[in-house]
Amino acid sequence: MTQQRRLDWMVSCDDHIMEPPNLWQSRVAAKYREHAPRVIQTNGLDFWHFEDKKAPMLGLLTAMGRPREQWTPDPTTYASMRPGCYDIKERLKDMDAGGILASLCFGTITGFAGQMWMGAQDKELALACLQAWNDWLFEEWVGAAPGRFIPCIQIPLWDANLAAKEVERCAPKGAKALSFVENLGALGLPTLNDRNGYWNPLWAAAEEAQLVICMHQGTGGKRMRTAIDTPEVATMAWAIGTMSSGCLLDWLFSPVFHKYPRLQIALSEGGIGWMPYFVERAEEVLNNHRGWAAKGDRRIDHTTQTLGEATENLVDFLTLDIRKLFRKHVSGCFIKDEAGLAMLDIIGEDNVCLETDYPHSDCKWPDNIPHAMHQMRKLDDEVKYKIMRGNAERIYRFKPSEPPFVRN
């Protein structure tokens, strides 16, 4: 194996930061500090306060370093969690221990896509706090170890023009991706099919800066569940892939990729095993129904069995090529997904990346490398390398630092 094709390190396309307690109090202007996010201890537990809201830190989000028998969804404290959750020096030690050469990190208390800012009463305060998070990411997290982190920024979701300006502000700092939400409609935001092109300023800015639009599972509003009494573990099993598949279909049937042909999206922590089915199903539905669908979108009310009036399509369904769009614009990442790996011929070996999800409970740390290699045991080394790091480096236009040492 050549030096360039080493398989003892990986690039993770989905990890998480538990924001340090002093992040905003040390960064925002004095006039914002009273209402900016801060940690307050109540009954021995740490809670984040922002405006009039109070949020706990759930134990499953900081599970690494504890035996599985001690994992709990209950609120926790900074003192009880592994320092690598929030301390950059300790994170780098844990990355080395787990074979993580580079990492793309999402926020936690802010929401994976910065949804917390969207719900703020004071949008001036929200924008100041959001920009403070992005600046902290560049200066204290990414900047502490060049070549070890893929910078993924947050944007003001409540204003597409402001979002475009934040992309333009952060692109020169080295931004490689931005975090977006997987279900706009569920959050009351204009959708991908908005006929006034609401999001066009953001798409144009992201395409120009070559930022990948990452949609982390769980950013589409409330978690889907089949019934009010369904056990939480059943809902957790259903979560990954459920919302991500709907998100994928929204993008593939929308006009966005046609208007912005260089745009790239990533379905972060969405898994890949469901992708072959939904790509094939989308092709089958389109092939069967191109004729009438091409004449205009007609919604079917399945309760009354009635049809609505046709509206003009934003996409030419007669020529739409689902698989081509998927291969050109979409990437997914996984932790454990042998079903998806068995169907790479449908997904595409260039459309798949690896992740660890550190420090969440799905993470295999510190055994990330042996776990990945076992899953990929049937693949040749060239494909293994693509999935472990090559695809991520290409998709995110990222050159990692040299591995700090040779792993056994």
RAPEDA-V398334 format. One record per pair of residues at least 24 apart in sequence whose C-alpha atoms are under 10 Angstrom apart, sorted by sequence separation. I is the first residue (numbers start at 1). J is the second residue. If there is no record, write none. Layout:
# RAPEDA-V398334
<<I/J> <I/J>>
This chain:
# RAPEDA-V398334
<<61/85> <62/86> <130/154> <131/155> <150/174> <151/175> <152/176> <153/177> <154/178> <155/179> <156/180> <157/181> <216/240> <217/241> <218/242> <219/243> <220/244> <243/267> <244/268> <293/317> <294/318> <323/347> <327/351> <21/46> <130/155> <131/156> <150/175> <151/176> <152/177> <153/178> <154/179> <155/180> <217/242> <218/243> <219/244> <244/269> <245/270> <292/317> <293/318> <294/319> <326/351> <21/47> <107/133> <130/156> <150/176> <151/177> <152/178> <153/179> <154/180> <217/243> <218/244> <241/267> <244/270> <245/271> <290/316> <291/317> <292/318> <336/362> <21/48> <149/176> <150/177> <151/178> <152/179> <153/180> <157/184> <216/243> <217/244> <220/247> <243/270> <244/271> <245/272> <248/275> <252/279> <290/317> <291/318> <335/362> <336/363> <47/75> <127/155> <178/206> <216/244> <217/245> <240/268> <241/269> <242/270> <244/272> <289/317> <290/318> <335/363> <336/364> <46/75> <47/76> <65/94> <127/156> <177/206> <215/244> <240/269> <241/270> <242/271> <245/274> <249/278> <253/282> <289/318> <290/319> <335/364> <45/75> <46/76> <47/77> <107/137> <126/156> <158/188> <159/189> <160/190> <176/206> <217/247> <240/270> <241/271> <244/274> <245/275> <248/278> <249/279> <252/282> <287/317> <290/320> <354/384> <45/76> <46/77> <47/78> <158/189> <239/270> <240/271> <241/272> <244/275> <248/279> <286/317> <287/318> <352/383> <353/384> <44/76> <45/77> <46/78> <105/137> <134/166> <138/170> <142/174> <157/189> <158/190> <177/209> <179/211> <180/212> <181/213> <182/214> <183/215> <187/219> <215/247> <240/272> <241/273> <242/274> <245/277> <246/278> <286/318> <353/385> <354/386> <355/387> <44/77> <45/78> <46/79> <123/156> <176/209> <177/210> <178/211> <179/212> <180/213> <181/214> <182/215> <186/219> <187/220> <188/221> <215/248> <241/274> <245/278> <249/282> <253/286> <287/320> <335/368> <342/375> <350/383> <353/386> <354/387> <355/388> <45/79> <139/173> <168/202> <171/205> <175/209> <176/210> <177/211> <178/212> <179/213> <180/214> <181/215> <182/216> <183/217> <186/220> <187/221> <240/274> <241/275> <245/279> <286/320> <287/321> <338/372> <341/375> <342/376> <349/383> <352/386> <353/387> <354/388> <355/389> <45/80> <123/158> <127/162> <131/166> <135/170> <138/173> <164/199> <167/202> <171/206> <174/209> <175/210> <176/211> <177/212> <178/213> <179/214> <180/215> <181/216> <182/217> <183/218> <184/219> <185/220> <186/221> <187/222> <286/321> <336/371> <337/372> <341/376> <344/379> <349/384> <351/386> <352/387> <353/388> <354/389> <41/77> <105/141> <127/163> <130/166> <134/170> <138/174> <163/199> <164/200> <165/201> <166/202> <175/211> <176/212> <177/213> <178/214> <179/215> <180/216> <181/217> <182/218> <183/219> <184/220> <185/221> <186/222> <286/322> <335/371> <336/372> <338/374> <339/375> <342/378> <350/386> <351/387> <352/388> <353/389> <105/142> <117/154> <118/155> <138/175> <161/198> <164/201> <165/202> <168/205> <171/208> <172/209> <174/211> <175/212> <176/213> <177/214> <178/215> <179/216> <181/218> <182/219> <183/220> <184/221> <283/320> <335/372> <338/375> <341/378> <342/379> <349/386> <350/387> <352/389> <353/390> <354/391> <355/392> <104/142> <117/155> <118/156> <119/157> <131/169> <135/173> <137/175> <160/198> <161/199> <163/201> <164/202> <167/205> <168/206> <171/209> <181/219> <182/220> <183/221> <283/321> <284/322> <334/372> <337/375> <338/376> <341/379> <349/387> <352/390> <353/391> <354/392> <369/407> <18/57> <39/78> <103/142> <113/152> <114/153> <115/154> <117/156> <118/157> <119/158> <127/166> <131/170> <134/173> <159/198> <160/199> <161/200> <162/201> <163/202> <164/203> <166/205> <167/206> <170/209> <171/210> <180/219> <181/220> <182/221> <282/321> <283/322> <336/375> <337/376> <344/383> <352/391> <353/392> <113/153> <114/154> <115/155> <116/156> <117/157> <118/158> <159/199> <160/200> <161/201> <162/202> <163/203> <164/204> <165/205> <168/208> <171/211> <179/219> <180/220> <181/221> <282/322> <283/323> <335/375> <350/390> <351/391> <352/392> <353/393> <113/154> <114/155> <115/156> <116/157> <117/158> <118/159> <134/175> <160/201> <161/202> <164/205> <167/208> <168/209> <282/323> <350/391> <351/392> <112/154> <113/155> <114/156> <115/157> <157/199> <159/201> <160/202> <163/205> <164/206> <167/209> <280/322> <349/391> <350/392> <353/395> <18/61> <102/145> <111/154> <113/156> <114/157> <115/158> <159/202> <160/203> <163/206> <279/322> <280/323> <17/61> <18/62> <102/146> <103/147> <104/148> <105/149> <110/154> <113/157> <161/205> <167/211> <279/323> <350/394> <351/395> <16/61> <17/62> <102/147> <103/148> <104/149> <105/150> <106/151> <107/152> <350/395> <16/62> <101/147> <102/148> <103/149> <104/150> <105/151> <106/152> <107/153> <341/387> <61/108> <101/148> <102/149> <103/150> <104/151> <105/152> <106/153> <107/154> <155/202> <276/323> <279/326> <100/148> <101/149> <102/150> <103/151> <104/152> <105/153> <106/154> <100/149> <91/141> <212/262> <213/263> <214/264> <215/265> <216/266> <217/267> <218/268> <57/108> <212/263> <213/264> <214/265> <215/266> <216/267> <217/268> <218/269> <275/326> <57/109> <88/140> <89/141> <92/144> <208/260> <210/262> <211/263> <212/264> <213/265> <214/266> <215/267> <216/268> <217/269> <218/270> <56/109> <87/140> <88/141> <92/145> <95/148> <203/256> <207/260> <210/263> <211/264> <212/265> <213/266> <214/267> <215/268> <216/269> <217/270> <334/387> <55/109> <87/141> <88/142> <203/257> <206/260> <207/261> <208/262> <209/263> <210/264> <211/265> <212/266> <213/267> <214/268> <215/269> <216/270> <217/271> <333/387> <86/141> <89/144> <204/259> <207/262> <208/263> <213/268> <214/269> <215/270> <88/144> <89/145> <92/148> <200/256> <203/259> <204/260> <206/262> <207/263> <258/314> <21/78> <88/145> <193/250> <199/256> <203/260> <206/263> <207/264> <258/315> <275/332> <20/78> <153/211> <192/250> <193/251> <197/255> <204/262> <205/263> <206/264> <255/313> <256/314> <258/316> <152/211> <191/250> <192/251> <197/256> <200/259> <203/262> <204/263> <254/313> <255/314> <256/315> <272/331> <273/332> <333/392> <18/78> <49/109> <50/110> <151/211> <152/212> <153/213> <183/243> <193/253> <194/254> <195/255> <200/260> <203/263> <254/314> <255/315> <272/332> <331/391> <48/109> <152/213> <153/214> <182/243> <183/244> <192/253> <193/254> <194/255> <203/264> <253/314> <254/315> <255/316> <265/326> <271/332> <272/333> <273/334> <331/392> <47/109> <48/110> <152/214> <182/244> <192/254> <193/255> <253/315> <258/320> <264/326> <270/332> <271/333> <272/334> <18/81> <20/83> <53/116> <182/245> <183/246> <184/247> <191/254> <192/255> <193/256> <252/315> <253/316> <265/328> <266/329> <267/330> <268/331> <269/332> <270/333> <271/334> <272/335> <273/336> <274/337> <276/339> <115/179> <182/246> <183/247> <192/256> <253/317> <261/325> <264/328> <265/329> <266/330> <267/331> <268/332> <269/333> <270/334> <271/335> <272/336> <273/337> <276/340> <331/395> <18/83> <20/85> <21/86> <113/178> <114/179> <115/180> <182/247> <263/328> <264/329> <265/330> <266/331> <267/332> <268/333> <269/334> <270/335> <271/336> <272/337> <273/338> <274/339> <275/340> <330/395> <18/84> <19/85> <20/86> <50/116> <113/179> <114/180> <115/181> <181/247> <182/248> <262/328> <263/329> <264/330> <265/331> <266/332> <267/333> <268/334> <269/335> <271/337> <272/338> <273/339> <274/340> <277/343> <280/346> <329/395> <17/84> <18/85> <19/86> <20/87> <50/117> <53/120> <112/179> <113/180> <114/181> <183/250> <253/320> <258/325> <261/328> <262/329> <263/330> <264/331> <265/332> <266/333> <267/334> <272/339> <273/340> <276/343> <279/346> <17/85> <18/86> <19/87> <20/88> <52/120> <111/179> <112/180> <113/181> <182/250> <252/320> <253/321> <257/325> <261/329> <271/339> <272/340> <273/341> <275/343> <276/344> <279/347> <16/85> <17/86> <18/87> <51/120> <52/121> <112/181> <113/182> <118/187> <182/251> <252/321> <253/322> <257/326> <271/340> <272/341> <273/342> <274/343> <275/344> <276/345> <277/346> <16/86> <17/87> <50/120> <51/121> <111/181> <252/322> <273/343> <276/346> <277/347> <17/88> <51/122> <252/323> <257/328> <272/343> <273/344> <275/346> <276/347> <37/109> <104/176> <106/178> <107/179> <115/187> <252/324> <253/325> <257/329> <272/344> <275/347> <276/348> <37/110> <104/177> <106/179> <249/322> <252/325> <274/347> <17/91> <51/125> <105/179> <251/325> <252/326> <273/347> <51/126> <251/326> <272/347> <50/126> <249/326> <252/329> <248/326> <251/329> <252/330> <251/330> <272/351> <272/352> <271/352> <272/353> <248/330> <271/353> <12/95> <271/354> <271/355> <10/95> <180/265> <182/267> <266/351> <268/353> <269/354> <9/95> <179/265> <180/266> <182/268> <266/352> <269/355> <9/96> <12/99> <15/102> <16/103> <17/104> <18/105> <19/106> <35/122> <177/264> <178/265> <179/266> <266/353> <268/355> <269/356> <10/98> <11/99> <12/100> <15/103> <16/104> <17/105> <18/106> <19/107> <177/265> <178/266> <244/332> <269/357> <9/98> <10/99> <11/100> <12/101> <13/102> <14/103> <15/104> <16/105> <17/106> <18/107> <19/108> <36/125> <37/126> <177/266> <179/268> <268/357> <8/98> <9/99> <10/100> <11/101> <12/102> <13/103> <14/104> <15/105> <16/106> <17/107> <18/108> <19/109> <35/125> <36/126> <8/99> <9/100> <10/101> <11/102> <12/103> <13/104> <14/105> <15/106> <16/107> <17/108> <18/109> <19/110> <35/126> <7/99> <8/100> <9/101> <10/102> <11/103> <12/104> <13/105> <14/106> <15/107> <16/108> <17/109> <18/110> <32/124> <33/125> <36/128> <37/129> <8/101> <9/102> <10/103> <11/104> <12/105> <13/106> <32/125> <36/129> <31/125> <32/126> <35/129> <240/334> <17/112> <16/112> <29/125> <32/128> <33/129> <28/125> <32/129> <29/128> <28/128> <29/129> <27/128> <28/129> <113/214> <27/129> <28/130> <112/214> <113/215> <28/131> <29/132> <112/215> <113/216> <24/128> <25/129> <27/131> <28/132> <112/216> <113/217> <115/219> <24/129> <27/132> <28/133> <111/216> <112/217> <113/218> <114/219> <115/220> <23/129> <24/130> <26/132> <27/133> <112/218> <113/219> <115/221> <25/132> <111/218> <112/219> <113/220> <24/132> <27/135> <106/214> <111/219> <23/132> <24/133> <27/136> <23/133> <26/136> <106/216> <24/136> <23/136> <19/133> <23/137> <214/330> <19/136> <23/140> <212/329> <213/330> <214/331> <215/332> <19/137> <195/313> <212/330> <214/332> <195/314> <212/331> <17/137> <193/313> <194/314> <193/314> <193/315> <17/141> <266/395> <265/395> <266/396> <264/395> <264/396> <13/149> <14/150> <11/148> <12/149> <13/150> <11/149> <12/150> <11/150> <106/268> <212/395> <211/395> <212/396> <210/395> <211/396> <212/397> <210/396> <211/397> <210/397> <14/214> <13/214> <14/216> <177/395> <176/395> <177/396> <176/396> <177/397> <175/396> <176/397> <176/398> <174/398> <150/392> <150/393> <152/396> <151/396> <150/396> <150/397> <151/398> <150/398> <149/398> <150/399> <148/398> <149/399> <150/400> <104/355> <106/357> <147/398> <148/399> <149/400> <103/355> <105/357> <147/399> <148/400> <149/401> <13/266> <14/267> <15/268> <103/356> <104/357> <105/358> <146/399> <147/400> <148/401> <13/267> <14/268> <15/269> <103/357> <146/400> <147/401> <148/402> <13/268> <14/269> <100/355> <103/358> <146/401> <147/402> <148/403> <13/269> <14/270> <100/356> <145/401> <147/403> <98/356> <100/358> <98/358> <95/358> <94/358> <94/359> <100/365> <98/364> <99/365> <100/366> <91/358> <98/365> <99/366> <91/359> <97/365> <98/366> <99/367> <100/368> <97/366> <98/367> <99/368> <100/369> <95/365> <96/366> <97/367> <98/368> <99/369> <94/365> <95/366> <97/368> <98/369> <99/370> <94/366> <98/370> <85/358> <86/359> <95/368> <84/358> <85/359> <84/359> <85/360> <82/359> <81/359> <102/389> <73/361> <100/388> <101/389> <104/392> <72/361> <100/389> <103/392> <71/361> <102/392> <102/393> <104/396> <68/361> <64/358> <65/359> <63/358> <64/359> <66/361> <61/357> <62/358> <63/359> <64/360> <102/398> <61/358> <62/359> <63/360> <64/361> <102/399> <103/400> <61/359> <62/360> <63/361> <64/362> <102/400> <60/359> <61/360> <62/361> <63/362> <64/363> <101/400> <102/401> <60/360> <61/361> <63/363> <64/364> <65/365> <101/401> <59/360> <60/361> <61/362> <64/365> <65/366> <101/402> <102/403> <59/361> <60/362> <64/366> <101/403> <100/403> <101/404> <99/403> <99/404> <99/405> <96/403> <99/406> <96/404> <99/407> <96/405> <98/407> <97/407> <96/407> <13/332> <14/333> <13/333> <14/334> <12/333> <13/334> <14/335> <12/334> <12/335> <14/353> <13/353> <14/354> <15/355> <16/356> <12/353> <13/354> <14/355> <15/356> <16/357> <17/358> <18/359> <11/353> <12/354> <13/355> <14/356> <15/357> <16/358> <17/359> <10/353> <11/354> <12/355> <13/356> <14/357> <15/358> <16/359> <10/354> <11/355> <12/356> <13/357> <14/358> <15/359> <16/360> <10/355> <11/356> <12/357> <15/360> <10/356> <12/358> <15/363> <12/368> <10/368> <9/368> <10/369> <9/369> <8/369> <7/369> <8/370> <10/372> <7/372> <8/373> <7/373> <7/381> <6/381> <7/382> <10/385> <12/387> <13/388> <5/381> <9/385> <10/386> <11/387> <12/388> <13/389> <5/382> <7/384> <8/385> <10/387> <11/388> <12/389> <6/384> <7/385> <10/388> <11/389> <5/384> <6/385> <7/386> <9/388> <10/389> <11/390> <13/392> <1/381> <5/385> <8/388> <9/389> <10/390> <11/391> <12/392> <13/393> <1/382> <4/385> <5/386> <7/388> <11/392> <6/388> <7/389> <10/392> <11/393> <6/389> <13/396> <5/389> <5/390> <4/390> <11/400> <10/403> <9/403> <8/403> <9/404> <9/405> <6/403> <8/405> <9/406> <8/406> <9/407> <8/407> <6/406> <7/407> <8/408> <6/407>>
